[in-house]
Amino acid sequence: MSQNSPRGRDKFKRAVQYFSDMVESHPQKSRIELLQKVQLQLDLSPDECEFLIKYLSNEAVMSGIKG
């Protein structure tokens, strides 16, 4: 599914929100572990997961967060 389609954008937004919620509720867990949970919960393809990782990595750099 393309990230440019409405369904792709909605799924991506849900993934980012779900990851953010997981980080907030489980700050002690590794980000990779949380990303794996997001991938399984939302049934992300390997390509979608890779895109999410790149997006989150870029967001962390832009906001000055290191993790």
Residue pairs with C-beta under 8 A, 6 or more apart in sequence:
1 7
1 8
1 11
1 45
1 48
2 8
3 9
3 12
3 48
3 51
11 42
11 44
11 48
12 48
12 51
12 52
12 55
14 42
15 38
15 42
15 44
15 48
15 52
16 52
16 55
16 56
18 38
18 41
18 42
19 34
19 35
19 38
19 52
19 56
22 29
22 34
22 37
22 38
23 31
23 34
26 34
31 56
31 67
35 49
35 52
35 53
35 56
38 44
38 52
39 49
39 52
44 52
59 65
60 66
60 67
